[in-house]
Amino acid sequence: MSWNPLILINNPIQYREQDESVKRFFSPLRKIGQRFWVSEAQIAAHLQAVRDQLPTTEVILIGKPQAGKSSIVRGLTGQPADIVGQGFRPHTRHTQQYPYPSEDLPLLIFTDTVGLGDVEHKAEDIIAALQQTLMQDHSRSRLFILTVKVTDFATDSLRQVITQLRQASPHIPCLLAITCLHELYESSMDNHPPYPPQQASITRAAEVIRVNFAPCCDRTLLLDFTLEEDGYEPVFYGLEALRDRLDELLPQAEAQAIHQLLSTEEQGRAIGDLYRQVARHYISAFAIMAGIAAAVPLPFATMPVLTSLQVSMVVALGRVYNQPLSLSQALGVVSSLAGGFLAQAIGRELIKFVPGIGSIVATSWSVAYTWALGEGACVYFGDLMAGKVPDSKAIQQLMNTTFQQAKRQAKQEWQDADTLEKESEN
């Protein structure tokens, strides 16, 4: 059973002197805890409710190594190449999967074939592994994307795999993506031509591949998803055509979800809101614990404890956003986000010398700052998950605004609880 900080808040006599002033002191924290605490079971139920409403699409990538499968994942998710590479995890001996944006709340699940075209991996084994995957969840929409390099005509194993899969699952549509077009560009071309390309060598090669796979593919398109350092603009050449083909092949809800993923602004709002809802459950719990720790009336005695709690919170939030951190890495994130709050932290500890109100002010400050740090960390991890560089100025502004709001709320909670406590005594 996990430790619940409300046990401490609701039963302060077990941990402190049996004194009415102590109970009054902890009353605001008790009220905050009852208002915001969510158990692990409730968090799990919340995640499941979100999952039930999400239209999840599984994209099954079939193609040889270096045929552009990972590039399609980059194009659909906006993730950099190294993040995509780390995102795939072994699923079966012949497949690997990448749930995006995370395993908890996947909008897209990419299933990739491993070893297709290698002599050590038989096509029959790969087909069996994919069929096993297809039997696991019949509720989600699925799509085959077959990737073939425009210069590759040794495609017998690919045709064998996709033919048998379509025979076994004719209801799953198949999109043929002919990739790596720049390998046939003329030497005088230093960039992509207007889409679609009309160069004769490309159209001839693409037509041969299209005819070869016509019996088992529903749509065909030309793609060239490169890296920024390759120098081609746009990096995702043919992305609009890919979106249009997905619109034609997927149900409306799933197609709309992918539309949101292809729009940076919509993606940030839709996914960010989902993750922030879950993250705030963790933030509230750590804010409560920070308030408890700050209640110790000895100046500077609680700073190591608060730092440890805040670092632990950042680690937990990193897991929510699928950004695992070590404690030392989390400490670096806390330091970079803290900014001008350090001087206030020292002042908060010094004010404990003031009799009567010192610990009360320090506790309110600690709850508010921990909450602000959590909100800032959510934006930080959200930017990383979207493949963007975190905007430190925007995060600082958000933290300052959140800190002031949370401090006012904590103060009001404190005053309300203290008034009720005094009225009950009278």
Legacy VTK file of the C-alpha trace (Angstrom):
# vtk DataFile Version 3.0
C-alpha trace
ASCII
DATASET POLYDATA
POINTS 426 float
0.000 0.000 0.000
1.393 3.436 -0.946
1.883 6.098 1.693
-0.867 8.697 1.827
0.112 12.112 3.208
-3.476 12.657 4.374
-2.819 10.145 7.154
-0.373 12.637 8.591
-2.572 15.644 7.922
-5.731 14.121 9.380
-3.980 12.676 12.431
-1.427 15.293 13.539
-1.708 14.194 17.192
0.101 10.960 16.328
3.092 12.956 15.180
3.045 16.129 17.305
2.075 17.212 20.773
-1.598 16.882 21.612
-2.232 20.576 21.476
-5.218 22.526 20.133
-2.929 25.059 18.478
-1.215 22.240 16.592
-4.539 20.933 15.309
-5.499 24.461 14.266
-2.122 24.800 12.582
-2.685 21.687 10.466
-6.350 22.356 9.705
-5.724 24.289 6.446
-3.479 21.510 5.169
-6.172 18.987 6.043
-8.717 20.947 4.026
-6.356 21.291 1.059
-5.622 17.581 1.201
-9.272 16.589 1.264
-9.917 18.850 -1.694
-7.054 17.814 -3.944
-5.701 14.394 -2.958
-6.391 11.591 -5.425
-5.434 8.033 -4.576
-3.505 5.802 -6.946
-6.722 3.911 -7.667
-8.442 7.159 -8.649
-5.527 8.128 -10.873
-5.696 4.717 -12.553
-9.450 5.150 -13.054
-8.871 8.616 -14.503
-6.306 7.284 -16.969
-8.629 4.467 -17.990
-11.498 6.908 -18.566
-9.274 8.994 -20.831
-8.090 5.872 -22.673
-11.703 4.825 -23.269
-12.403 8.156 -24.991
-9.220 8.279 -27.059
-9.395 6.982 -30.627
-6.212 4.901 -30.771
-4.811 3.956 -34.164
-2.162 1.291 -34.686
0.111 1.976 -37.637
1.874 -1.219 -38.731
5.065 -0.338 -40.586
6.286 -2.936 -43.063
9.524 -2.347 -44.899
13.205 -3.043 -45.092
15.749 -1.200 -42.926
16.508 2.349 -44.161
13.285 2.433 -46.168
11.879 5.434 -44.283
9.760 3.809 -41.559
11.219 5.877 -38.712
10.941 8.995 -40.868
7.191 8.433 -41.174
7.000 8.225 -37.379
8.885 11.539 -37.182
6.511 13.108 -39.664
3.384 12.012 -37.797
4.623 12.836 -34.284
6.994 15.770 -34.750
9.562 13.961 -32.610
13.295 14.233 -33.390
15.086 11.186 -34.769
16.858 10.257 -31.513
13.607 10.351 -29.523
11.887 8.141 -32.109
14.760 5.673 -31.952
14.529 5.474 -28.165
10.733 5.216 -28.236
10.556 1.781 -29.841
10.523 -1.162 -27.426
10.680 -4.913 -28.186
7.199 -6.386 -28.577
7.817 -9.820 -30.032
10.947 -11.379 -31.495
10.145 -9.876 -34.883
8.299 -6.681 -33.940
8.798 -3.582 -31.820
6.267 -0.963 -30.749
6.284 2.758 -30.046
3.186 4.124 -28.247
2.859 7.875 -28.811
2.762 10.155 -26.909
3.116 7.579 -24.106
2.126 4.078 -23.101
-0.455 5.443 -20.643
-2.308 7.600 -23.183
-1.468 6.433 -26.705
-3.060 8.191 -29.655
-0.853 6.299 -32.079
0.852 2.930 -31.687
3.550 2.248 -34.237
4.376 -1.432 -34.767
7.598 -1.966 -36.704
8.886 -5.146 -38.308
12.400 -6.213 -37.330
14.763 -7.879 -39.784
12.552 -7.873 -42.858
14.790 -8.583 -45.828
17.564 -10.153 -43.733
18.467 -13.747 -44.536
18.461 -14.618 -40.812
14.781 -13.665 -40.468
12.288 -15.757 -42.387
9.290 -13.970 -43.859
6.991 -16.657 -42.410
8.175 -15.855 -38.874
7.609 -12.136 -39.369
4.116 -12.780 -40.738
3.298 -14.976 -37.726
4.535 -12.261 -35.331
2.402 -9.600 -37.015
-0.669 -11.822 -37.026
-0.147 -12.405 -33.313
-0.106 -8.627 -32.818
-3.305 -8.209 -34.839
-5.144 -10.648 -32.570
-4.428 -8.681 -29.374
-6.921 -5.818 -29.572
-9.777 -5.806 -32.079
-11.218 -2.487 -30.840
-8.548 -0.154 -32.242
-8.311 0.996 -35.839
-5.337 -0.305 -37.799
-3.471 0.662 -40.920
-0.642 -1.000 -42.827
1.995 1.367 -44.217
4.282 -0.427 -46.641
7.509 1.506 -47.261
9.565 0.827 -50.400
12.567 2.846 -51.543
12.111 4.217 -55.033
15.366 2.501 -56.055
14.480 -0.933 -54.596
13.127 -3.567 -56.968
14.103 -6.660 -54.924
10.746 -6.751 -53.165
9.665 -10.396 -53.254
9.794 -10.805 -49.455
7.820 -7.593 -48.947
5.132 -8.688 -51.394
4.893 -12.076 -49.686
4.425 -10.478 -46.259
1.816 -7.892 -47.233
-0.112 -10.335 -49.452
-0.562 -12.860 -46.644
-1.437 -10.164 -44.115
-4.096 -8.672 -46.388
-5.554 -12.111 -47.057
-5.821 -12.752 -43.312
-7.040 -9.202 -42.492
-8.740 -7.737 -45.578
-10.516 -5.118 -43.436
-7.212 -3.385 -42.577
-6.334 -0.860 -45.308
-2.831 -0.642 -46.747
-0.960 2.469 -47.851
2.072 2.070 -50.131
4.671 4.776 -49.408
7.414 5.068 -52.038
10.307 6.793 -50.274
13.832 8.243 -50.613
12.982 10.099 -53.822
16.081 12.299 -53.656
18.229 9.269 -54.526
16.973 9.689 -58.107
17.272 13.472 -58.290
19.355 14.827 -61.138
22.765 16.178 -60.167
21.623 19.730 -60.909
18.823 19.519 -58.301
19.720 20.780 -54.834
16.183 20.777 -53.417
12.783 19.114 -53.757
10.712 20.034 -56.810
7.069 21.090 -56.381
4.952 18.174 -55.119
4.247 15.746 -56.696
7.570 15.321 -58.494
7.372 15.038 -62.286
10.930 13.890 -62.986
10.777 11.006 -65.463
13.161 8.697 -63.597
11.062 8.998 -60.432
7.670 8.558 -62.086
8.870 5.495 -64.048
10.347 3.780 -60.984
7.323 4.638 -58.837
4.921 3.250 -61.439
6.770 -0.080 -61.569
6.569 -0.379 -57.769
2.903 0.672 -57.719
1.910 -1.946 -60.287
3.906 -4.599 -58.439
1.975 -4.004 -55.196
-1.378 -2.953 -56.687
-3.240 -6.167 -55.707
-2.556 -5.638 -51.995
-2.421 -1.836 -51.522
-5.354 0.589 -51.420
-3.477 3.856 -51.947
-0.020 4.926 -53.121
1.928 8.107 -52.446
5.441 9.500 -52.839
7.365 10.641 -49.755
10.808 11.962 -48.960
11.202 12.609 -45.231
14.787 13.717 -44.638
16.804 15.224 -41.777
17.448 18.958 -41.431
21.166 18.449 -41.967
20.436 16.899 -45.371
19.553 20.372 -46.627
16.235 19.600 -48.336
13.181 21.817 -47.824
10.637 20.890 -46.699
12.049 18.212 -44.430
8.764 16.277 -44.666
8.194 16.323 -48.420
4.758 14.861 -49.108
3.366 15.244 -45.575
0.161 16.884 -46.837
-0.387 13.970 -49.222
0.158 11.537 -46.347
-2.460 13.352 -44.287
-4.934 13.213 -47.173
-4.402 9.468 -47.664
-4.941 8.870 -43.940
-8.195 10.830 -44.182
-9.329 8.470 -46.930
-8.308 5.236 -45.202
-9.120 5.814 -41.515
-12.441 6.352 -39.687
-13.320 9.986 -39.022
-12.414 10.057 -35.302
-9.005 8.488 -35.874
-8.260 10.738 -38.840
-9.168 13.811 -36.770
-6.852 12.705 -33.955
-3.969 12.437 -36.420
-4.884 15.853 -37.836
-4.366 17.228 -34.339
-0.993 15.514 -34.107
0.061 17.102 -37.415
-0.823 20.564 -36.063
1.734 21.733 -33.518
-0.660 24.157 -31.841
-3.545 21.707 -31.578
-1.189 18.947 -30.500
0.156 21.064 -27.664
-3.338 21.869 -26.432
-4.932 18.440 -26.798
-2.097 16.323 -25.446
-0.929 18.951 -22.954
-4.371 19.153 -21.353
-4.598 15.376 -20.993
-1.218 15.105 -19.338
-1.629 18.150 -17.128
-4.812 16.711 -15.643
-2.918 13.635 -14.506
0.203 15.552 -13.472
-1.758 17.869 -11.168
-2.749 14.933 -9.005
0.928 14.379 -8.290
1.608 18.094 -7.862
-1.134 18.405 -5.236
0.226 15.492 -3.217
3.778 16.851 -3.225
2.538 20.365 -2.391
0.783 18.959 0.674
3.922 17.141 1.782
5.996 20.292 1.218
3.621 22.234 3.446
3.970 19.620 6.171
7.755 19.734 5.962
7.845 23.541 6.025
5.798 23.591 9.230
8.932 22.737 11.235
9.662 26.044 13.040
13.487 25.762 12.903
15.053 28.032 10.257
16.940 26.171 7.479
16.134 22.772 9.017
13.585 21.964 6.325
15.333 23.161 3.148
17.028 19.785 2.405
13.708 17.990 2.927
11.836 20.401 0.654
14.490 20.134 -2.036
14.274 16.345 -1.867
10.471 16.448 -2.158
10.579 18.817 -5.113
13.207 16.750 -6.914
11.085 13.637 -6.335
8.053 15.462 -7.736
9.968 16.381 -10.907
11.021 12.730 -11.310
7.367 11.638 -10.950
6.177 14.252 -13.453
8.887 13.171 -15.863
7.464 9.648 -15.771
3.981 11.000 -16.520
5.357 12.754 -19.601
7.420 9.732 -20.644
10.643 11.630 -19.847
12.458 9.473 -17.266
15.066 11.309 -15.172
17.636 10.334 -12.584
17.637 12.265 -9.301
20.684 14.266 -10.389
19.016 15.164 -13.693
15.834 16.168 -11.856
17.874 18.385 -9.529
19.266 20.114 -12.613
15.729 20.698 -13.912
14.650 22.131 -10.543
17.678 24.441 -10.505
17.034 25.685 -14.040
13.344 26.318 -13.345
13.791 27.864 -9.880
15.237 31.169 -11.104
14.628 34.013 -8.682
12.823 31.848 -6.161
16.082 30.979 -4.336
16.298 34.325 -2.562
12.667 33.985 -1.529
13.417 30.510 -0.182
16.117 31.915 2.081
13.786 34.688 3.199
11.071 32.137 3.902
13.406 30.290 6.251
14.552 33.473 7.999
10.970 34.532 8.683
10.615 31.513 10.948
12.393 33.610 13.566
9.185 35.666 13.817
7.099 34.157 16.673
3.599 32.977 15.879
3.350 33.654 12.148
6.754 32.575 10.853
5.957 28.926 10.192
2.506 29.773 8.851
3.947 32.083 6.179
6.697 29.595 5.358
4.176 26.774 4.960
1.974 28.817 2.611
5.052 29.783 0.591
6.244 26.169 0.323
2.864 24.868 -0.851
2.572 27.662 -3.436
6.147 27.327 -4.700
5.934 23.532 -5.006
2.727 23.906 -6.992
4.312 26.541 -9.244
7.374 24.358 -9.764
5.117 21.457 -10.738
3.238 23.573 -13.294
6.538 24.800 -14.719
7.830 21.238 -14.957
4.678 20.229 -16.874
5.370 22.882 -19.511
9.054 21.896 -19.602
8.307 18.193 -20.137
5.473 18.989 -22.540
7.870 20.966 -24.736
10.384 18.112 -24.693
7.679 15.604 -25.589
6.674 17.784 -28.555
10.291 17.954 -29.735
10.618 21.674 -28.882
13.233 23.573 -26.888
11.633 24.644 -23.561
11.020 28.405 -23.372
12.587 29.379 -20.043
11.054 32.879 -20.038
7.537 31.569 -20.643
8.007 28.934 -17.939
9.236 31.564 -15.450
6.225 33.775 -16.185
3.862 30.847 -15.695
5.563 29.894 -12.421
5.356 33.449 -11.074
1.661 33.712 -11.958
0.889 30.281 -10.506
2.892 31.049 -7.371
0.945 34.240 -6.645
-2.408 32.532 -7.265
-1.541 29.492 -5.157
-0.208 31.675 -2.349
-3.441 33.671 -2.228
-5.490 30.471 -2.274
-3.406 28.878 0.490
-3.764 32.014 2.594
-7.545 32.039 2.089
-7.767 28.319 2.935
-5.809 28.989 6.079
-8.020 31.890 7.169
-11.253 29.990 6.451
-10.112 26.912 8.354
-8.883 28.981 11.285
-12.219 30.813 11.464
-14.182 27.535 11.455
-11.907 26.089 14.130
-12.442 29.089 16.416
-16.212 29.037 15.847
-16.349 25.351 16.775
-14.488 26.086 20.016
-17.011 28.766 20.930
LINES 1 427
426 0 1 2 3 4 5 6 7 8 9 10 11 12 13 14 15 16 17 18 19 20 21 22 23 24 25 26 27 28 29 30 31 32 33 34 35 36 37 38 39 40 41 42 43 44 45 46 47 48 49 50 51 52 53 54 55 56 57 58 59 60 61 62 63 64 65 66 67 68 69 70 71 72 73 74 75 76 77 78 79 80 81 82 83 84 85 86 87 88 89 90 91 92 93 94 95 96 97 98 99 100 101 102 103 104 105 106 107 108 109 110 111 112 113 114 115 116 117 118 119 120 121 122 123 124 125 126 127 128 129 130 131 132 133 134 135 136 137 138 139 140 141 142 143 144 145 146 147 148 149 150 151 152 153 154 155 156 157 158 159 160 161 162 163 164 165 166 167 168 169 170 171 172 173 174 175 176 177 178 179 180 181 182 183 184 185 186 187 188 189 190 191 192 193 194 195 196 197 198 199 200 201 202 203 204 205 206 207 208 209 210 211 212 213 214 215 216 217 218 219 220 221 222 223 224 225 226 227 228 229 230 231 232 233 234 235 236 237 238 239 240 241 242 243 244 245 246 247 248 249 250 251 252 253 254 255 256 257 258 259 260 261 262 263 264 265 266 267 268 269 270 271 272 273 274 275 276 277 278 279 280 281 282 283 284 285 286 287 288 289 290 291 292 293 294 295 296 297 298 299 300 301 302 303 304 305 306 307 308 309 310 311 312 313 314 315 316 317 318 319 320 321 322 323 324 325 326 327 328 329 330 331 332 333 334 335 336 337 338 339 340 341 342 343 344 345 346 347 348 349 350 351 352 353 354 355 356 357 358 359 360 361 362 363 364 365 366 367 368 369 370 371 372 373 374 375 376 377 378 379 380 381 382 383 384 385 386 387 388 389 390 391 392 393 394 395 396 397 398 399 400 401 402 403 404 405 406 407 408 409 410 411 412 413 414 415 416 417 418 419 420 421 422 423 424 425
